[in-house]
């Protein structure tokens, strides 16, 4: 990897923390001339396997996820960023983001973190922590001021 990443993967949702990640990724890609890929992962609960959903349920979830992805692409573009490609994934956010980072040979992943407390992390998991631990490249984590 060069000093500046040539390929950035932004994982974004509708959260305030994600808005900060969108701003950071848009700025970084503009300043460095990096490719910017945006991913949104539509959640399929770990307690419900995608093959147990009806085709109608799965299509509805996927359509809702596509709306969020489209919003995030528009947010990047409104900041003057240029999205190379948008990616929609379904499943566990951390696994899908890591997998896409590997597939793209991303040199930086940008995510927002809600900074959950210990008990929430134990019960719900923490996507940011998992991504930082298992990502194939450096990870920039943005957080809202407390």
ChimeraX commands (.cxc) that place a marker at each C-alpha (Angstrom):
marker #1 position 0.00,0.00,0.00 radius 0.5
marker #1 position 1.19,3.49,-0.79 radius 0.5
marker #1 position 1.02,6.16,1.89 radius 0.5
marker #1 position -2.40,7.19,0.56 radius 0.5
marker #1 position -4.98,4.51,-0.15 radius 0.5
marker #1 position -5.88,4.00,-3.79 radius 0.5
marker #1 position -9.13,2.19,-2.95 radius 0.5
marker #1 position -11.43,3.15,-0.07 radius 0.5
marker #1 position -14.43,1.15,1.11 radius 0.5
marker #1 position -17.05,3.20,2.97 radius 0.5
marker #1 position -19.58,1.24,5.01 radius 0.5
marker #1 position -22.49,3.56,5.71 radius 0.5
marker #1 position -25.98,3.53,7.18 radius 0.5
marker #1 position -28.40,6.20,8.40 radius 0.5
marker #1 position -26.72,6.86,11.76 radius 0.5
marker #1 position -25.12,10.13,12.84 radius 0.5
marker #1 position -21.79,8.31,13.22 radius 0.5
marker #1 position -22.11,7.07,9.68 radius 0.5
marker #1 position -22.66,10.63,8.43 radius 0.5
marker #1 position -19.24,11.47,9.84 radius 0.5
marker #1 position -17.76,8.46,8.05 radius 0.5
marker #1 position -19.36,9.61,4.78 radius 0.5
marker #1 position -17.76,13.05,5.19 radius 0.5
marker #1 position -14.35,11.56,5.99 radius 0.5
marker #1 position -14.42,9.10,3.08 radius 0.5
marker #1 position -15.61,11.73,0.60 radius 0.5
marker #1 position -12.85,14.12,1.69 radius 0.5
marker #1 position -10.17,11.44,1.63 radius 0.5
marker #1 position -11.12,10.20,-1.81 radius 0.5
marker #1 position -11.22,13.74,-3.23 radius 0.5
marker #1 position -7.87,14.73,-1.71 radius 0.5
marker #1 position -6.06,11.53,-2.68 radius 0.5
marker #1 position -7.79,10.67,-5.96 radius 0.5
marker #1 position -8.73,7.30,-4.51 radius 0.5
marker #1 position -11.50,5.07,-5.80 radius 0.5
marker #1 position -14.43,5.20,-3.42 radius 0.5
marker #1 position -16.68,2.19,-3.00 radius 0.5
marker #1 position -19.78,2.41,-0.82 radius 0.5
marker #1 position -21.41,-0.59,0.83 radius 0.5
marker #1 position -24.60,-1.00,2.80 radius 0.5
marker #1 position -25.38,-4.31,4.43 radius 0.5
marker #1 position -29.06,-5.09,4.85 radius 0.5
marker #1 position -29.41,-6.90,8.14 radius 0.5
marker #1 position -30.66,-10.40,8.20 radius 0.5
marker #1 position -30.85,-11.36,11.84 radius 0.5
marker #1 position -28.31,-13.94,12.98 radius 0.5
marker #1 position -31.31,-15.79,14.44 radius 0.5
marker #1 position -33.06,-15.98,11.07 radius 0.5
marker #1 position -31.31,-17.63,8.15 radius 0.5
marker #1 position -31.93,-16.00,4.79 radius 0.5
marker #1 position -33.14,-19.31,3.36 radius 0.5
marker #1 position -36.00,-19.34,5.91 radius 0.5
marker #1 position -37.36,-16.03,4.62 radius 0.5
marker #1 position -40.01,-16.15,1.94 radius 0.5
marker #1 position -38.94,-14.76,-1.43 radius 0.5
marker #1 position -41.32,-11.84,-0.84 radius 0.5
marker #1 position -39.80,-11.05,2.56 radius 0.5
marker #1 position -36.28,-11.24,1.17 radius 0.5
marker #1 position -37.14,-8.95,-1.79 radius 0.5
marker #1 position -38.72,-6.42,0.61 radius 0.5
marker #1 position -35.65,-6.40,2.87 radius 0.5
marker #1 position -33.37,-6.06,-0.13 radius 0.5
marker #1 position -35.44,-3.19,-1.59 radius 0.5
marker #1 position -35.33,-1.36,1.76 radius 0.5
marker #1 position -31.56,-1.89,1.94 radius 0.5
marker #1 position -31.16,-0.58,-1.63 radius 0.5
marker #1 position -32.93,2.64,-0.61 radius 0.5
marker #1 position -30.42,3.18,2.21 radius 0.5
marker #1 position -27.49,2.48,-0.12 radius 0.5
marker #1 position -28.84,4.94,-2.68 radius 0.5
marker #1 position -29.18,7.59,0.08 radius 0.5
marker #1 position -25.56,7.07,1.11 radius 0.5
marker #1 position -24.32,7.39,-2.46 radius 0.5
marker #1 position -26.27,10.65,-2.81 radius 0.5
marker #1 position -24.75,11.87,0.48 radius 0.5
marker #1 position -21.21,11.25,-0.82 radius 0.5
marker #1 position -22.02,12.97,-4.10 radius 0.5
marker #1 position -23.57,15.97,-2.31 radius 0.5
marker #1 position -20.18,16.48,-0.64 radius 0.5
marker #1 position -18.41,16.46,-4.01 radius 0.5
marker #1 position -17.25,12.85,-3.76 radius 0.5
marker #1 position -17.34,10.45,-6.67 radius 0.5
marker #1 position -18.51,6.90,-6.01 radius 0.5
marker #1 position -16.72,4.33,-8.13 radius 0.5
marker #1 position -19.19,1.58,-7.29 radius 0.5
marker #1 position -22.03,0.95,-4.83 radius 0.5
marker #1 position -22.36,-2.50,-3.27 radius 0.5
marker #1 position -25.44,-3.98,-1.62 radius 0.5
marker #1 position -24.91,-6.95,0.66 radius 0.5
marker #1 position -27.30,-8.85,2.89 radius 0.5
marker #1 position -26.33,-10.57,6.15 radius 0.5
marker #1 position -24.09,-9.73,9.09 radius 0.5
marker #1 position -22.55,-6.31,8.61 radius 0.5
marker #1 position -19.08,-7.10,9.93 radius 0.5
marker #1 position -18.67,-10.29,7.88 radius 0.5
marker #1 position -19.95,-8.75,4.67 radius 0.5
marker #1 position -17.82,-5.60,5.00 radius 0.5
marker #1 position -14.68,-7.63,5.68 radius 0.5
marker #1 position -15.44,-9.97,2.79 radius 0.5
marker #1 position -16.02,-7.08,0.37 radius 0.5
marker #1 position -12.85,-5.37,1.57 radius 0.5
marker #1 position -10.94,-8.52,0.65 radius 0.5
marker #1 position -12.70,-8.90,-2.73 radius 0.5
marker #1 position -11.93,-5.30,-3.68 radius 0.5
marker #1 position -8.41,-5.33,-2.26 radius 0.5
marker #1 position -9.43,-2.20,-0.37 radius 0.5
marker #1 position -6.57,-0.26,1.19 radius 0.5
marker #1 position -8.77,1.55,3.74 radius 0.5
marker #1 position -12.19,0.84,5.24 radius 0.5
marker #1 position -14.11,3.80,6.70 radius 0.5
marker #1 position -16.90,3.15,9.21 radius 0.5
marker #1 position -18.80,4.92,11.95 radius 0.5
marker #1 position -19.03,3.58,15.48 radius 0.5
marker #1 position -21.74,4.15,18.04 radius 0.5
marker #1 position -19.32,3.30,20.86 radius 0.5
marker #1 position -21.54,0.84,22.69 radius 0.5
marker #1 position -20.98,0.16,26.34 radius 0.5
marker #1 position -19.55,-3.20,27.41 radius 0.5
marker #1 position -22.88,-4.89,28.16 radius 0.5
marker #1 position -24.35,-3.85,24.80 radius 0.5
marker #1 position -21.26,-5.11,23.02 radius 0.5
marker #1 position -21.51,-8.47,24.77 radius 0.5
marker #1 position -25.21,-8.88,24.02 radius 0.5
marker #1 position -25.38,-7.37,20.54 radius 0.5
marker #1 position -21.84,-7.56,19.27 radius 0.5
marker #1 position -19.92,-4.61,17.91 radius 0.5
marker #1 position -19.47,-4.37,14.17 radius 0.5
marker #1 position -16.74,-1.72,14.36 radius 0.5
marker #1 position -14.66,-3.76,16.78 radius 0.5
marker #1 position -14.99,-6.89,14.67 radius 0.5
marker #1 position -14.09,-5.03,11.48 radius 0.5
marker #1 position -11.03,-3.43,13.08 radius 0.5
marker #1 position -9.86,-6.83,14.33 radius 0.5
marker #1 position -10.41,-8.78,11.12 radius 0.5
marker #1 position -10.15,-6.30,8.24 radius 0.5
marker #1 position -7.59,-6.97,5.52 radius 0.5
marker #1 position -6.43,-3.33,5.67 radius 0.5
marker #1 position -6.38,-0.27,7.96 radius 0.5
marker #1 position -9.74,0.93,9.27 radius 0.5
marker #1 position -10.76,4.53,9.99 radius 0.5
marker #1 position -13.48,4.66,12.64 radius 0.5
marker #1 position -15.44,7.89,13.10 radius 0.5
marker #1 position -17.35,8.65,16.29 radius 0.5
marker #1 position -19.76,11.35,17.32 radius 0.5
marker #1 position -18.56,13.65,20.08 radius 0.5
marker #1 position -20.05,12.68,23.42 radius 0.5
marker link #1:1,2 radius 0.2
marker link #1:2,3 radius 0.2
marker link #1:3,4 radius 0.2
marker link #1:4,5 radius 0.2
marker link #1:5,6 radius 0.2
marker link #1:6,7 radius 0.2
marker link #1:7,8 radius 0.2
marker link #1:8,9 radius 0.2
marker link #1:9,10 radius 0.2
marker link #1:10,11 radius 0.2
marker link #1:11,12 radius 0.2
marker link #1:12,13 radius 0.2
marker link #1:13,14 radius 0.2
marker link #1:14,15 radius 0.2
marker link #1:15,16 radius 0.2
marker link #1:16,17 radius 0.2
marker link #1:17,18 radius 0.2
marker link #1:18,19 radius 0.2
marker link #1:19,20 radius 0.2
marker link #1:20,21 radius 0.2
marker link #1:21,22 radius 0.2
marker link #1:22,23 radius 0.2
marker link #1:23,24 radius 0.2
marker link #1:24,25 radius 0.2
marker link #1:25,26 radius 0.2
marker link #1:26,27 radius 0.2
marker link #1:27,28 radius 0.2
marker link #1:28,29 radius 0.2
marker link #1:29,30 radius 0.2
marker link #1:30,31 radius 0.2
marker link #1:31,32 radius 0.2
marker link #1:32,33 radius 0.2
marker link #1:33,34 radius 0.2
marker link #1:34,35 radius 0.2
marker link #1:35,36 radius 0.2
marker link #1:36,37 radius 0.2
marker link #1:37,38 radius 0.2
marker link #1:38,39 radius 0.2
marker link #1:39,40 radius 0.2
marker link #1:40,41 radius 0.2
marker link #1:41,42 radius 0.2
marker link #1:42,43 radius 0.2
marker link #1:43,44 radius 0.2
marker link #1:44,45 radius 0.2
marker link #1:45,46 radius 0.2
marker link #1:46,47 radius 0.2
marker link #1:47,48 radius 0.2
marker link #1:48,49 radius 0.2
marker link #1:49,50 radius 0.2
marker link #1:50,51 radius 0.2
marker link #1:51,52 radius 0.2
marker link #1:52,53 radius 0.2
marker link #1:53,54 radius 0.2
marker link #1:54,55 radius 0.2
marker link #1:55,56 radius 0.2
marker link #1:56,57 radius 0.2
marker link #1:57,58 radius 0.2
marker link #1:58,59 radius 0.2
marker link #1:59,60 radius 0.2
marker link #1:60,61 radius 0.2
marker link #1:61,62 radius 0.2
marker link #1:62,63 radius 0.2
marker link #1:63,64 radius 0.2
marker link #1:64,65 radius 0.2
marker link #1:65,66 radius 0.2
marker link #1:66,67 radius 0.2
marker link #1:67,68 radius 0.2
marker link #1:68,69 radius 0.2
marker link #1:69,70 radius 0.2
marker link #1:70,71 radius 0.2
marker link #1:71,72 radius 0.2
marker link #1:72,73 radius 0.2
marker link #1:73,74 radius 0.2
marker link #1:74,75 radius 0.2
marker link #1:75,76 radius 0.2
marker link #1:76,77 radius 0.2
marker link #1:77,78 radius 0.2
marker link #1:78,79 radius 0.2
marker link #1:79,80 radius 0.2
marker link #1:80,81 radius 0.2
marker link #1:81,82 radius 0.2
marker link #1:82,83 radius 0.2
marker link #1:83,84 radius 0.2
marker link #1:84,85 radius 0.2
marker link #1:85,86 radius 0.2
marker link #1:86,87 radius 0.2
marker link #1:87,88 radius 0.2
marker link #1:88,89 radius 0.2
marker link #1:89,90 radius 0.2
marker link #1:90,91 radius 0.2
marker link #1:91,92 radius 0.2
marker link #1:92,93 radius 0.2
marker link #1:93,94 radius 0.2
marker link #1:94,95 radius 0.2
marker link #1:95,96 radius 0.2
marker link #1:96,97 radius 0.2
marker link #1:97,98 radius 0.2
marker link #1:98,99 radius 0.2
marker link #1:99,100 radius 0.2
marker link #1:100,101 radius 0.2
marker link #1:101,102 radius 0.2
marker link #1:102,103 radius 0.2
marker link #1:103,104 radius 0.2
marker link #1:104,105 radius 0.2
marker link #1:105,106 radius 0.2
marker link #1:106,107 radius 0.2
marker link #1:107,108 radius 0.2
marker link #1:108,109 radius 0.2
marker link #1:109,110 radius 0.2
marker link #1:110,111 radius 0.2
marker link #1:111,112 radius 0.2
marker link #1:112,113 radius 0.2
marker link #1:113,114 radius 0.2
marker link #1:114,115 radius 0.2
marker link #1:115,116 radius 0.2
marker link #1:116,117 radius 0.2
marker link #1:117,118 radius 0.2
marker link #1:118,119 radius 0.2
marker link #1:119,120 radius 0.2
marker link #1:120,121 radius 0.2
marker link #1:121,122 radius 0.2
marker link #1:122,123 radius 0.2
marker link #1:123,124 radius 0.2
marker link #1:124,125 radius 0.2
marker link #1:125,126 radius 0.2
marker link #1:126,127 radius 0.2
marker link #1:127,128 radius 0.2
marker link #1:128,129 radius 0.2
marker link #1:129,130 radius 0.2
marker link #1:130,131 radius 0.2
marker link #1:131,132 radius 0.2
marker link #1:132,133 radius 0.2
marker link #1:133,134 radius 0.2
marker link #1:134,135 radius 0.2
marker link #1:135,136 radius 0.2
marker link #1:136,137 radius 0.2
marker link #1:137,138 radius 0.2
marker link #1:138,139 radius 0.2
marker link #1:139,140 radius 0.2
marker link #1:140,141 radius 0.2
marker link #1:141,142 radius 0.2
marker link #1:142,143 radius 0.2
marker link #1:143,144 radius 0.2
marker link #1:144,145 radius 0.2
marker link #1:145,146 radius 0.2
view
